[in-house]
Amino acid sequence: MSIEFDISGLLGGLERSKNQVIKAAEVGVHDATDSLLNTSRDLAPHDKGTLRLTAGTNVEVNGDVVEGEVYYNATETDEYDARVNYALITHELHSGDGFSGIAYKDPTTPGTTPKYLERPLKQNAEEYRDMIAKAIREGLS
């Protein structure tokens, strides 16, 4: 005497649910990176506008992993014709927290700060996690 149980339907349903979660997570990561981009753009220095115009987002799905990034990619040429990563320099400038020793001055745009990407990411991390979780919940309903 034996009992057979065909779980192929269950496994198929689990695979469909997994794919739904990944697609929904991708939507949530897009929402979170877009929000971070908008917040960070308001804090990024604005002299010629190059820095803010070179900012963007990228979201990729690799297997079961959904990764999102916000980037700034501004480079300029200095007086010696060397390419300088303007985005990195402006992001890392000293703001009184003792890291670089370079004074941050912004004569052109009040309200902008160094760490214009890192600060809002840290301050709003819980909100971004909630955006992703909400998108997953909605994707499964």
Secondary structure, 3 states (H helix, E strand, C coil): CCCCCCCHHHHHHHHHHHHHHHHHHHHHHHHHHHHHHHHHHHHCCCCCCHHHHCCEEEEEEECCEEEEEEECCCEEECCCCCEEEHHHHHHHCECCCCCCCCECCCCCCCCCCCCCCHHHHHHCHHHHHHHHHHHHHHHHC
